[in-house]
Amino acid sequence: MRRSSLTPVTTARKSSIQIGQLCGSKKYKVTKKLGSGSFGEIYLGLHVTTAEEAAIKLEGIRTEHQQLLYEAKVIRYLRGGVGIPELLWCGTEADFNVMIIELLGPSLEDLFNYCHRKFSLKTVLMIGEQMLSRLEYIHSKGFIHRDVKPDNFLMGANQKSHQVYIIDFGLSKRFIDPRTSMHIPYRNGKSLTGTARYASINTHLGIEQGRRDDLEGLAYVLLYFLRGQLPWQGMQAFNQKDKYHKICVKKQNISVRELCKGVPEEIGTFLCYCRNLKFDESPNYSYCRKLLRAVFEKNEFTLDYIYDWTKKQSGSTNPLPKNQEALPEDSSRQPQPSGGDKTEGEKREKLEKDVKEPPRAPRQDVEPPLVKDMKDVKVMSKKLPTTPLPSQLSSKVDKDGQCQQQ
């Protein structure tokens, strides 16, 4: 695993939890290590009474920028939503902050590698709409994710292996002030928070993130899956700051037409729509969903939740990858304070006070159908925003192939 220079390092790493040790108020037995990431370490746990498997995430209490307990609060607030992992236990024990959640399947990044770094259009559309729905749900609760990337979307386990989950809320932030019910103010001079590869252009430019930035990140993830890689991957640089700058310049200079070459034009329309959203504008998720469904209909795909890895696994003796969490080399888990701005730790401490536990909502275990009736999926201009429709994309970009500002 490659680690960013900005990644917080647990100073108590040498005193890692022991296999066979009990944690979570002695309800779970640690059975084996699954992996590690920016937060610390993750282990497989077994409930001592029910034998139910779970994921145990540990963070050293001397970690410089602690996130785990804050993440647990956000998950508790979001609970009940489709594709939100169930929080089983959280607290501090010995030298660790501990969060125990339901055990999920492999990440989309793991599956992407398993499928030789290329997904079919059908697979991208089936997971893409679910990813969009996860972000829509998080946004409906007043939060933005701020680290949309393939590593942070996992498939479910067992009977929910067809369902996409979203994880890692350590960088999530309220965009609605719970006291005033107002959108957070527009600000400049922010450090990059999230993963540079999938960060929006505005995030690179130091602009406060909003819902639009989560969606632009999703557009890059879809392109990554369809293309196999993004044009700004593997750029050589002297240091991380220089690398981030080069990635930003590449994103700004490459035309949408070139970036989306060889993929359905609706994906380019989706990217243009995200980039043209105003800072505090509420995205039209229905419009975005119709763009994806239009491609699904055009290609006469069948919604059977048979993904590329499903077919590959059925004809192979190679098992699916395990659920592990690792950090790409271009990930910035903790921004550095800039321009008199409060540190992320100070802001998170303040934010934690605002995250109050809501009434428990019934858990939704059934994923809404991707398409109820393909005949009803028509992208009608009179019902959609002024953003270019798929058939009009070529006339809605400038001579250099860039999105026109609406």
C-alpha positions as CSV (number, residue, x, y, z in Angstrom):
1,M,0.0,0.0,0.0
2,R,1.3,3.4,-0.9
3,R,0.6,6.1,1.6
4,S,0.2,9.8,1.0
5,S,2.6,12.2,2.7
6,L,-0.5,13.8,4.2
7,T,-1.9,10.6,5.5
8,P,-2.2,10.5,9.3
9,V,-0.1,7.8,10.8
10,T,-1.0,6.0,14.0
11,T,1.7,6.3,16.5
12,A,0.5,3.3,18.5
13,R,0.8,1.0,15.5
14,K,3.2,-1.3,17.4
15,S,0.6,-2.1,20.0
16,S,-1.8,-3.5,17.4
17,I,-4.7,-5.5,18.7
18,Q,-4.0,-9.2,19.1
19,I,-5.8,-12.0,17.2
20,G,-8.2,-13.7,19.5
21,Q,-8.7,-10.6,21.6
22,L,-12.2,-9.5,22.5
23,C,-13.4,-6.0,21.7
24,G,-16.6,-4.0,21.4
25,S,-17.4,-4.5,25.1
26,K,-16.2,-8.1,24.7
27,K,-19.0,-8.9,22.2
28,Y,-16.7,-9.5,19.3
29,K,-13.6,-11.7,18.9
30,V,-10.8,-10.6,16.5
31,T,-10.1,-13.4,14.1
32,K,-7.8,-12.0,11.4
33,K,-6.5,-8.8,9.9
34,L,-8.2,-7.8,6.6
35,G,-6.1,-4.7,5.7
36,S,-5.2,-1.2,6.7
37,G,-5.7,2.3,5.4
38,S,-5.6,6.0,6.4
39,F,-7.7,5.3,9.6
40,G,-5.5,2.6,10.9
41,E,-6.4,-1.1,10.6
42,I,-9.4,-3.3,9.9
43,Y,-10.0,-6.8,11.2
44,L,-12.5,-9.6,10.8
45,G,-14.6,-10.0,13.9
46,L,-16.9,-12.7,15.1
47,H,-19.8,-12.1,17.5
48,V,-19.2,-14.4,20.5
49,T,-22.9,-15.3,20.8
50,T,-24.3,-15.3,17.4
51,A,-21.1,-16.1,15.4
52,E,-22.1,-13.2,13.1
53,E,-19.1,-11.8,11.1
54,A,-18.3,-8.1,11.3
55,A,-15.7,-5.6,10.2
56,I,-13.7,-4.1,13.1
57,K,-12.0,-0.8,12.3
58,L,-9.3,0.5,14.7
59,E,-7.7,3.9,15.0
60,G,-5.0,4.7,17.5
61,I,-6.0,7.2,20.1
62,R,-2.8,9.0,19.5
63,T,-3.6,9.5,15.8
64,E,-3.0,13.1,14.9
65,H,-6.3,13.6,13.0
66,Q,-8.9,11.3,14.4
67,Q,-11.8,10.4,12.2
68,L,-13.3,7.1,13.3
69,L,-15.7,8.1,16.0
70,Y,-16.9,11.0,13.9
71,E,-17.4,8.6,11.0
72,A,-19.5,6.4,13.4
73,K,-21.7,9.4,14.3
74,V,-22.3,10.1,10.6
75,I,-23.2,6.5,9.9
76,R,-25.6,6.5,12.8
77,Y,-27.2,9.6,11.4
78,L,-27.5,8.0,8.0
79,R,-28.7,4.6,9.2
80,G,-31.7,3.0,7.5
81,G,-30.8,4.0,4.0
82,V,-30.2,1.5,1.3
83,G,-26.5,0.9,0.9
84,I,-25.5,2.4,4.2
85,P,-23.5,-0.1,6.4
86,E,-25.1,-1.0,9.7
87,L,-23.2,0.3,12.7
88,L,-22.9,-2.5,15.3
89,W,-20.7,-0.8,18.0
90,C,-18.4,2.1,18.5
91,G,-16.3,3.5,21.3
92,T,-12.8,3.7,22.8
93,E,-11.1,0.7,24.3
94,A,-7.5,0.6,25.5
95,D,-5.3,2.4,23.0
96,F,-7.9,2.4,20.2
97,N,-11.0,4.1,18.9
98,V,-13.1,1.2,17.6
99,M,-16.0,1.0,15.1
100,I,-17.7,-2.3,14.3
101,I,-19.9,-2.4,11.2
102,E,-21.5,-5.2,9.2
103,L,-19.2,-7.1,7.0
104,L,-19.4,-6.2,3.3
105,G,-18.0,-7.6,0.1
106,P,-15.1,-6.3,-2.1
107,S,-14.8,-2.7,-3.2
108,L,-15.4,-1.7,-6.8
109,E,-11.7,-1.0,-7.1
110,D,-10.9,-4.6,-6.0
111,L,-13.5,-5.9,-8.5
112,F,-12.2,-3.6,-11.2
113,N,-8.7,-5.2,-10.8
114,Y,-10.3,-8.6,-10.7
115,C,-11.9,-7.9,-14.1
116,H,-8.6,-6.8,-15.6
117,R,-9.3,-3.1,-15.1
118,K,-12.2,-2.8,-17.5
119,F,-15.9,-2.9,-16.9
120,S,-18.6,-3.5,-19.5
121,L,-21.1,-0.7,-20.2
122,K,-23.9,-2.7,-18.6
123,T,-22.0,-3.2,-15.4
124,V,-21.1,0.5,-15.2
125,L,-24.7,1.5,-15.7
126,M,-26.0,-0.9,-13.1
127,I,-23.5,0.2,-10.4
128,G,-23.5,3.8,-11.6
129,E,-27.2,4.4,-10.8
130,Q,-26.8,2.8,-7.4
131,M,-23.8,5.0,-6.7
132,L,-25.9,8.0,-7.7
133,S,-28.7,6.9,-5.4
134,R,-26.3,6.6,-2.5
135,L,-25.1,10.2,-3.0
136,E,-28.6,11.4,-3.4
137,Y,-29.6,9.8,0.0
138,I,-26.5,11.3,1.8
139,H,-27.3,14.7,0.3
140,S,-30.9,14.4,1.4
141,K,-29.6,14.1,5.0
142,G,-27.6,17.3,4.7
143,F,-24.2,15.8,4.1
144,I,-21.7,15.6,1.3
145,H,-19.3,12.7,1.1
146,R,-16.2,14.5,-0.2
147,D,-14.2,11.4,-1.2
148,V,-16.1,9.7,-4.0
149,K,-13.8,7.0,-5.4
150,P,-14.1,3.3,-6.3
151,D,-12.4,2.2,-3.0
152,N,-15.3,3.7,-1.1
153,F,-18.1,1.8,-2.8
154,L,-18.4,-1.9,-1.7
155,M,-20.7,-4.6,-2.8
156,G,-22.9,-6.2,-0.2
157,A,-22.4,-9.7,1.2
158,N,-24.5,-12.9,0.8
159,Q,-28.1,-12.0,-0.2
160,K,-27.1,-8.4,-0.8
161,S,-24.2,-9.2,-3.0
162,H,-25.9,-7.3,-5.9
163,Q,-26.2,-4.1,-3.9
164,V,-23.8,-1.2,-3.8
165,Y,-22.8,0.2,-0.4
166,I,-21.0,3.5,0.3
167,I,-18.4,3.7,3.1
168,D,-15.7,5.9,4.6
169,F,-17.5,9.0,6.0
170,G,-14.5,10.3,7.8
171,L,-14.3,13.3,5.5
172,S,-18.0,13.8,5.1
173,K,-19.4,17.3,6.0
174,R,-22.7,19.0,6.6
175,F,-23.6,21.4,3.8
176,I,-26.7,22.4,5.6
177,D,-26.3,24.2,8.9
178,P,-28.6,22.3,11.3
179,R,-29.3,25.5,13.4
180,T,-30.2,27.8,10.5
181,S,-31.2,25.2,7.8
182,M,-29.1,27.3,5.5
183,H,-26.5,26.1,3.0
184,I,-22.9,26.6,4.1
185,P,-21.3,29.8,2.6
186,Y,-19.2,29.9,-0.5
187,R,-15.5,30.0,0.5
188,N,-12.2,30.1,-1.3
189,G,-8.7,29.1,-0.2
190,K,-9.6,25.5,0.9
191,S,-7.0,22.7,0.8
192,L,-7.8,19.7,-1.3
193,T,-9.8,17.2,0.7
194,G,-10.5,13.8,-0.9
195,T,-8.7,12.0,-3.7
196,A,-7.1,14.1,-6.4
197,R,-7.8,11.6,-9.2
198,Y,-11.5,12.0,-8.8
199,A,-11.7,15.5,-7.3
200,S,-13.8,18.2,-9.1
201,I,-12.0,21.1,-10.7
202,N,-13.5,23.4,-8.2
203,T,-12.0,21.3,-5.4
204,H,-8.6,21.6,-7.0
205,L,-9.1,25.4,-7.2
206,G,-9.7,25.6,-3.4
207,I,-13.5,26.2,-3.5
208,E,-15.7,24.9,-0.7
209,Q,-17.2,21.6,-1.8
210,G,-20.9,21.0,-2.3
211,R,-23.2,18.5,-3.8
212,R,-22.0,19.2,-7.3
213,D,-18.5,18.1,-6.4
214,D,-19.7,14.7,-5.3
215,L,-21.5,14.2,-8.6
216,E,-18.5,15.4,-10.7
217,G,-16.4,12.9,-8.8
218,L,-18.9,10.2,-9.7
219,A,-18.7,11.2,-13.4
220,Y,-14.9,10.7,-13.2
221,V,-15.4,7.3,-11.6
222,L,-17.8,6.2,-14.4
223,L,-15.3,7.3,-17.0
224,Y,-12.5,5.5,-15.1
225,F,-14.5,2.3,-15.3
226,L,-15.3,2.7,-19.0
227,R,-11.9,3.9,-20.2
228,G,-9.7,1.7,-17.9
229,Q,-7.9,4.8,-16.7
230,L,-8.1,8.6,-16.6
231,P,-5.8,10.9,-18.7
232,W,-4.3,12.5,-15.6
233,Q,-3.2,9.2,-14.0
234,G,0.5,8.5,-13.7
235,M,1.6,12.1,-14.1
236,Q,5.2,12.7,-13.0
237,A,5.8,15.4,-10.4
238,F,8.4,16.7,-8.0
239,N,6.1,16.4,-5.0
240,Q,2.4,16.0,-4.1
241,K,1.6,19.7,-4.5
242,D,3.1,19.7,-8.0
243,K,1.2,16.5,-8.9
244,Y,-2.1,17.9,-7.7
245,H,-1.5,21.1,-9.8
246,K,-0.7,19.0,-12.9
247,I,-3.9,16.9,-12.4
248,C,-5.9,20.1,-12.1
249,V,-4.4,21.6,-15.3
250,K,-5.1,18.4,-17.2
251,K,-8.7,18.3,-16.1
252,Q,-9.2,22.0,-17.1
253,N,-7.5,21.7,-20.5
254,I,-8.8,18.4,-21.8
255,S,-12.1,18.8,-23.7
256,V,-15.2,16.9,-22.7
257,R,-15.3,15.4,-26.2
258,E,-11.8,14.0,-25.9
259,L,-12.3,12.8,-22.3
260,C,-15.5,11.0,-23.3
261,K,-14.3,9.6,-26.6
262,G,-15.5,6.1,-27.1
263,V,-18.2,6.2,-24.3
264,P,-21.9,7.1,-24.5
265,E,-22.5,10.8,-25.0
266,E,-24.9,10.8,-22.1
267,I,-21.9,10.4,-19.8
268,G,-20.4,13.6,-21.3
269,T,-23.8,15.3,-20.8
270,F,-23.8,14.2,-17.1
271,L,-20.3,15.6,-16.6
272,C,-21.3,18.9,-18.2
273,Y,-24.3,19.1,-16.0
274,C,-22.3,18.6,-12.9
275,R,-19.7,21.2,-13.8
276,N,-22.4,23.7,-14.6
277,L,-24.2,23.4,-11.3
278,K,-24.0,26.4,-9.0
279,F,-22.3,26.1,-5.6
280,D,-25.5,25.8,-3.6
281,E,-27.8,24.5,-6.3
282,S,-29.7,21.3,-5.7
283,P,-28.9,18.7,-8.4
284,N,-31.7,17.2,-10.4
285,Y,-31.0,13.6,-9.6
286,S,-33.9,12.5,-11.6
287,Y,-32.3,14.0,-14.7
288,C,-29.0,12.4,-14.0
289,R,-30.7,9.0,-13.5
290,K,-32.6,9.4,-16.8
291,L,-29.3,10.0,-18.6
292,L,-28.0,6.6,-17.4
293,R,-31.3,4.8,-18.0
294,A,-31.4,6.2,-21.6
295,V,-28.2,4.4,-22.3
296,F,-29.5,1.3,-20.7
297,E,-32.6,1.4,-22.9
298,K,-30.7,2.2,-26.1
299,N,-28.5,-0.9,-25.7
300,E,-31.5,-3.1,-24.7
301,F,-29.8,-4.3,-21.5
302,T,-31.6,-6.5,-19.1
303,L,-31.6,-5.6,-15.4
304,D,-30.5,-8.9,-14.0
305,Y,-27.7,-7.7,-11.6
306,I,-25.3,-10.0,-13.4
307,Y,-22.1,-8.0,-13.2
308,D,-18.8,-8.7,-15.0
309,W,-17.3,-10.3,-11.9
310,T,-20.4,-12.5,-11.6
311,K,-19.8,-14.0,-15.0
312,K,-16.0,-14.2,-14.4
313,Q,-16.5,-15.9,-11.1
314,S,-18.9,-18.5,-12.5
315,G,-16.4,-19.6,-15.1
316,S,-13.3,-19.4,-12.9
317,T,-11.8,-21.0,-9.9
318,N,-10.3,-17.7,-8.7
319,P,-12.3,-16.3,-5.7
320,L,-13.6,-12.8,-5.6
321,P,-11.2,-10.3,-3.9
322,K,-11.6,-9.8,-0.1
323,N,-12.9,-6.7,1.5
324,Q,-9.8,-4.6,2.1
325,E,-9.2,-0.9,2.5
326,A,-6.2,0.8,1.0
327,L,-5.3,4.3,0.0
328,P,-4.3,5.2,-3.5
329,E,-1.1,7.3,-3.9
330,D,-3.0,10.4,-5.0
331,S,-5.2,10.5,-1.9
332,S,-5.2,13.4,0.5
333,R,-7.0,12.3,3.6
334,Q,-6.2,15.4,5.7
335,P,-5.8,18.8,4.2
336,Q,-3.3,21.3,5.6
337,P,-4.8,24.4,7.2
338,S,-4.5,27.4,4.9
339,G,-5.0,31.2,5.0
340,G,-6.1,31.4,8.6
341,D,-8.7,28.7,8.1
342,K,-9.5,26.4,11.0
343,T,-7.9,23.0,10.9
344,E,-9.9,20.0,9.9
345,G,-9.7,18.8,13.5
346,E,-11.2,22.0,14.9
347,K,-13.9,22.0,12.2
348,R,-14.7,18.3,12.8
349,E,-14.9,18.9,16.6
350,K,-17.4,21.6,16.0
351,L,-19.3,19.5,13.4
352,E,-19.5,16.5,15.8
353,K,-21.6,18.7,18.1
354,D,-24.0,19.3,15.3
355,V,-24.5,15.6,14.4
356,K,-27.3,14.6,16.7
357,E,-28.7,11.1,16.6
358,P,-32.0,11.1,14.8
359,P,-34.9,8.7,15.5
360,R,-34.1,5.3,14.2
361,A,-35.5,4.7,10.7
362,P,-36.6,1.2,9.5
363,R,-33.8,-0.4,7.5
364,Q,-34.4,-0.6,3.8
365,D,-33.0,-3.9,2.5
366,V,-34.5,-3.8,-1.0
367,E,-32.8,-1.9,-3.8
368,P,-35.3,0.1,-5.9
369,P,-35.5,-1.3,-9.4
370,L,-33.1,0.4,-11.8
371,V,-35.9,0.8,-14.4
372,K,-39.5,0.1,-13.8
373,D,-40.5,0.2,-17.4
374,M,-38.0,0.8,-20.2
375,K,-40.8,2.2,-22.4
376,D,-41.3,5.0,-19.9
377,V,-37.6,6.0,-19.9
378,K,-37.6,8.9,-22.3
379,V,-35.4,11.9,-21.8
380,M,-37.9,14.7,-22.6
381,S,-36.5,18.2,-23.0
382,K,-39.6,19.9,-21.6
383,K,-39.2,18.0,-18.3
384,L,-35.5,18.4,-17.9
385,P,-33.1,21.2,-17.1
386,T,-31.5,23.3,-19.8
387,T,-28.3,21.1,-19.7
388,P,-27.7,19.5,-23.1
389,L,-29.6,16.3,-23.9
390,P,-27.6,13.3,-25.1
391,S,-28.6,13.9,-28.8
392,Q,-27.6,17.6,-28.5
393,L,-24.2,17.2,-26.8
394,S,-22.2,18.0,-29.9
395,S,-24.0,21.3,-30.3
396,K,-23.7,22.2,-26.7
397,V,-19.9,22.2,-26.4
398,D,-17.7,24.9,-27.8
399,K,-15.3,24.6,-30.7
400,D,-12.7,23.0,-28.4
401,G,-15.1,20.4,-27.1
402,Q,-15.5,22.1,-23.7
403,C,-18.8,22.4,-21.8
404,Q,-20.6,25.7,-22.3
405,Q,-21.5,27.5,-19.2
406,Q,-25.2,27.8,-18.7
